[in-house]
Each structure stands twice: as C-alpha cells, then as structure tokens.
C-alpha cells in the first residue's frame, strides 16, 4: 500500500475470487466506512482495510516484519518468566497443528487475531519502536545493582541486551502510522476521541479488542449473553506527548469489552498524571466541579 491507497469494502471482506457465499470477515461497522486510506483506516479501526493488506502481504512477510518489532520474541525485560507469545509462521502451524498454512489463516492476522498472540509488554515495546522510528530498546525494571554499603546514585546502570534498529524505512511511513494514531485520539471519527477530548497536549493511540473464545460463522457476539470470563478483553496502547513522546502506556483489561470505551480512559488518566502532574489534575477537577455547580 501507499499513502494514497484507498479502499471501500462496504462492511465485509472476502478472499478475492471466492464465491459470493464463501467465508466473510466483517467490519465492526456493518455498513462500512466508505472510502478510506491507511491513516483513516487506523483512525476508525477499519478491519476490512487490514484484512486486504494482510492478504496481499502474506504470512511470510508479516511474520518477518513483526519479528523486527519484537512480536513472537522475548522483549528482553529482566523478568525470567516472560512469555514470547506467538507470531505464527507456516513452519509453526505444521509443527503445532499438522496442517499447512491456508490463505484464510492470514486474514485475521491483519487485525491482531487468529493464531497471533501478544503480551502487553510486547505491545508496549512495539509502540516504542514506532515512536522512536525503528530504534529497538529492551524495556527493563532494574536500574542498577548496589554493592554492600554502596551509594545508589554512584552506581552504573545495568547492561541490557541491544537490538539492531529497523533501517531503510523513509520518515514519511513512520509519520503516516503515527498520524493515524493521533487521529484515533483526536480525529473527528477517532475511536478513542471521547476519552481524549479537551486536552492541553496531543497524543497517539490505538484501541483494540481481544477475543476470549471463537464464534461460529453464523453467531453474533453479545456481551450480555456470555459469562463474564468469556467476554472480550479491552486493549489500548498509546504515547504522549505526540510531538515529543516521553511515555508509552499499553493496557489489557480482562473481560472489560471495547478498548476505546474502557481501555482509553485508563490510559488518559495515566498520561495526565505523568505529563501534567497531580497538582494540575487537581486544578482541572476543581474547575470542572465548579462548572457543574454553576450548570446546576
């Protein structure tokens, strides 16, 4: 795809050349989003745009590039029990399921579903790689080890594994992805715009939903009709401030539902706490309470 690629799949997508009654993958908006480019597709979470993108790429290129962002691999954080999750490949499926990779297996990978799994730490690391335009850094908890009786401030930081950067990607492509994430939070149709309304600074983000169990093709998901432990997980990842990022936050709220409605408000509060500080937050709350009293 290019910055000018435009698609309109009218709310559902099928593998090109398949029969009219064949398997269809749907958008969250049943009637579709109209004509969208990649930036708008990120802003509005247009599933069908990314179904087609994944289909065109194929699993070999997807897995190769997603490995560069740290998916399917340990992040390098200093926690021994860390999971690598799963960035699927043809070889993995043969070894795990004794069946070949089919075209339909690639499609849901385009929106982070199917055989692909990820940890919150991997999502945070991948977000930092995007924000830093290809610089890959391992997250870590330990700043330094202190010798018996030593002064903490005089200790040298612990050494951590370094990773090769993602190179030869023009700035315009990094910027295109980041601009899409800015619109998620601040665009006119951004999925998280309500949570990031009326801010003193700009941010970037992406909402998501992780399915806990699979539905039959003719079934429709209804959170009110399934047990709480089977409801979707809410995902959200973001960075702030947009022009000079200082913090990345990635959250997964178990069985909480949509990422934009439930995950985004949590991330907004963390951003405000880090960027503005508690004193300014308290000032805002006092002003809002005063406005409410006047309105009443």
Secondary structure, 3 states (H helix, E strand, C coil): CCCCCCECCCCEECCCCCCCCCCCEECCCCCCCCCECHHHHHHHCCHHHHHHHHHHHCHHHHHHHHHHCCCCCCCCCCCCCCCCCECCCHHHHHHHHCCCCCHHHHHHHHHCCCCCECCHHHHHHHHHHHHCCCCCECCCCCCCCCCCCCCHHHCCCCCCCECCCCCCCCHHHHHHHHHHHHHHHHCCCCCCCCCCCCCCCCEEEEEEEECCCCCCCCCCCCHHHCCHHHCCEEEEEEEECCCCCCEEEEEEECCCCCHHHHHHHHHHHHHHHHHCCHHHHHHHHHHHHHHHHHHC
